[in-house]
Amino acid sequence: MKNQLSFSQSLDGFLMASQARHLSPNTLNDYFNTFRKFQTHLGCDPPLITISPEQVRSFLSSQEVSKKTLLNYHTGLSALWTWAVDDGIAKEHIMRLVRRPKPEKKSIVPYSRDDIVDMLAALNTSRMYTRPGKVLSSHSLPHSVRNRAIILLLIDTGIRASELCSCKVHQADLRNRRITVFGKGSKERTIPVSARTSQAIWRYLAERGEDLVGDYLFTTGTSGPINRHDLRKMLIRIGKRAGVDGVTVHRFRHTFAINYLRNGGDPWSLQIMLGHTTMEMVKNYLEIASADLEKSHQKASPVDNWRL
């Protein structure tokens, strides 16, 4: 019977429903990683309707991971039970009885202008090294034109790693200086890009010299699409050569957002460009930008400077 489906059988139904909703492969991978861990914790394959909130709490409390990861686990299980209730497999949404973990509020540290300049300067050649019997030397690096275009696009738009990696050539309207991406929930948004960024992307595409119709915007040396892991490792290597610590893809997003506000952009258009459904994250960026304004006012205030 439908309401006697085992946990694993329910996962099959959830997968088909998720694919019909066109959930991203990354989201599904995260969900099913959670489900595998939860089933291992259960130690068996019980009917979904027999699983209790206490078992979920026991699972969450047994995981030695960050609070942000615990929240991801809670989100994945919530998605499963939402589907199960809507489909008539479960009568009760047990995840509503399990408190959502509150993730740590990590400090936001954007890149400085010098960080970005140093990373761009580190694209063409390796760090100096020595070989037995040879003078100190370096060598040229591949993909420098591509990597420059990637860094400029990340810092110019604040798009996510997944959005950059899934972007196709036809989504980059270089003549009108805008790029269209598909964010979380496959929501489409179009973001302006600067003339310099458009030029950098154009130069990279011209260098590729391939039939680009339908191709991914950024590819690896083997012409396959660059993925998030490739992107992360590439940026970390650039950061090491440039002497920039703590390089992550997401810091480009933070840097774009904070500097957008510092330079006079409004928080509502920023929310649209970042693809956030609420203003919550934008408020964090606004707090940092506002603190900068207060420091600038202290330095520039006529009342303070004229000692009125």
N, C-alpha and C positions, 0 to 999 in steps of 0.2 A: 504493500500500500504506500501511497505517496508520503504519508506522515511517518512512515517507518524507515525512510531512507537513512542509510548509514552516513556517517560524516564524510567518508570518501566519495560515496555516491552523490551526496549533495554538492561536493566540490565540482563534480563533472557538470552538473546542471548550472552551477554558478558560473563556471568557465564559459559555457555556451551563451548564457545570458550576457556576460561581460563582453564577449566578442561581438555579440549583436549590437551592443551599445558602443562599440568601437573604442573601448578603453585602451589606453596605450600599452604596448608590451612591457614597458618599464613598470607601470602601475600593477599589471598582472603578476609580473615577477616578484614584486614586493609583497603582494597579497599572498601568493602561494608559498613564498618563503615563510611567512607567518603561519600559514596553515600546516605546513610540514612540521614546524617546530611545535605547534600546539598538539598535533596528533602524536608526535613522539612523547610529549609530556603526558598525554592521556594513556598511552601504552596499549591502546586497543582501538577498535573502530566502532564505537557505539552509535546507535541511532541519534541523529542530530537533536531530536526533541528531548532526549534524556540528558543532554549536557546541561550542567547547572552553572549559575553565576559563580558559585564557589570554586568550581574547577577552572574557570577563566581567571579568577583572582589568584588562585594557586599558581597557574601558569605564569602570569605577569610577575608575581613576586619572586618566582624562581629564576628569572632571567637576569643575568649579570651584564646588562647593557645600559646605555644612557637612557635618560627619561624621554628624550626625543624618539629613540628607537622603540621604547615601550608604547609611546603614543601611536607610532606607526602600527604596532601590533594591534592595539585597540581599534584603530581605524579599519584595518583589514578585516578583523573579526566582526566589526559593526556592519561593514559592507555585506558580509556573508549573511548575517542574520536579517538585515533589511531585505535582501532578496528572498530569503526563506519565508519570512512573514508575508511579503507581498505575493509570493507564489503559493501560499497555503500550505507550505511544508511545516512551518512552525507557527504556533499560536502566540507565543510570547517572544518579544525582542529582549533576550536576556542581557545584551550588552548595555541596555539602558539602566540596568541595575548594577553595572560595574563602573566605578568612578574612573573618569578619563585621567590618565597621568598628566601632570603638568611638566612640560619640558623645561630644562634649564634655559634661562635667558642669557645667551652668550653675548659678549660685547661685540659690537660691529666695528671692525677696523678696516677702513677703506685703504686702497693703495694711494700713495702720494704721487704727485706729478713725476718726481724723480724716479719712483719705482717703475712707472710705465715707460719713461724715457730709457731707463737702464735695460728694461726687458726688450724694447724695440732695438736697442743697440746690440743686444746679444744674439740676434737672430742669424747673422751671417757666418760667424766663425766660432769655432770651439774655444774652450779655455786653453791657455798655454800649457804645454806639456813637454817633457823631455824623453828622449829615447837613447839607449846606450850608443855612445859615439856620435850623437847628433846634437845640433844646437837646439836651444829652446824654440819651439815652433807651435803652430796651430794648423787647423785645416778648415776648409769651407764646409758649410752645412747645407743639406738639402732642405727644400720646402720653406725657405726663408720668406719668399713672396706670399705663399699661402698663410704662413704663421703671422705675418704682419697684418694681413687682411682679417684674420680671426681675432687677433687682439684688438684691433681698432673697432671691429664690429661689436665685440663684447663690451668694450668700454663706452661705445657710442649709443648703445641701445638697451643694455641691461638684460638681454634675453638669456634664458636658461640654457644650460648645456644641452639638454635634450632637444630644445627648439633649434639650436644652431645645427646640431648633428642631423636632424631630420629635414632640414630646409633643402629644397630643390632649387635648381638654377632659375627656373621660371618665377620663383617667388621673390627674387631680388630684382626689383624694378630700378635699375641703376640710373636710367635717364631721368626719372622723376624722383630719385633718391628716397626710396622707401623699400621696406622689406616686410613680407607677410609671413607670419609664423603661426603654428598651431600649438597652443599651450595646453595646460591641464584641462581634461575633459574635452579635448579636441576643439577648444574654442579658438576661433581665428581672430587675429588682430594684426593691423598694419601699423608699422612704426617708422617714423622718419629716420633717415640716416644723413650724416654730413657729406659734403662734397668730397672731402678727403677719404672718408671710408668707402664711398662709392668708387672712387678712383682706384683705391687699393684692391677692391674686389674685382674691378674690371681688369686691372693689370694681371691679377692671378688667373682669371679665366682666359685672358688672351694668351698667357704663357702655356696653359694646358693645351690649347689648340686642338680640342677634340669636338666630336659631335655631341653637344651638351644638352640636347633636347631630352628632358625628363631625368637628367642626371642630378645627383646630389651636388649641392653647392660646394662643399668641401670634401675632398677625398684623400685617401692614403696614397702611398707610393704605388700600390697595386691597383689603383683606381676604384677600390671599394669605398663605401661611405666611411668617414671618420666616426668613431663611436665615442661615447662619454669617457670610457676608460683611456682610449687613445688621447683624447683631448686633455684629460687630467694629467696623464704622464708627460705629455708634450709640454704643457705649461709649467709643470714642476721642474723639468730639465732646463727650461728657459730661465726660470727663477733662480736656479742654482748658479747658472752661468752669469746671471746679472747680479748675484749677491742679494737677492730679495727673498726674505724669509716668509714662510707661511703662504705660499702661492696656492690659491684654489680658484676654481672657475667662479664660484659664487661671490668671491670678493670683487670681481668685476661688476657684478650686478649691484652690490652695495655701493661701490665707488660711483657708478653711473647715477644711482638714485640720489646719493648725498650731494654730489656736485650739480645735479640738475636743480635741486632746491637751492643750493648755495648761489647758483648763478641766475636766480630769479624765476625758475619754473614753478608752477603751482602744483600742489599735492594731488588735485583731482585728475589732471592730465597724466601725472606720474603713475597714478593707480592704473589708469587705462593702459599705458605703455608697458607696465610691468606685468599686466594680466592678473592683478589681484582682485578677488571678488569683494574684499572688504578693505577698509582703510587702516586696519590694525598694524600691518607692517609699515605702511607709509608713515604712520605716526611716529614709529621708532626713528625713521630717517629724518623726520621733521624735527624731532627733539635734538638730534645731533646738529642739524643745520642751524637751528635756533640758537644753540649754545655758541656756535661760531659767530652768529650775528651779535650776540651779547658781547663777546670779546672784541669784535670789531668796533662796536659802539663805544665801549670803554676807551679804546685807543683814540677814536675820532671825535668824541663828544666835545663840542665847543665849550660847554659848561665846565667840564673837567679840565680841558686844556687851557682855557682862559682863566681858570680858577675864579669863576664868578661866585 
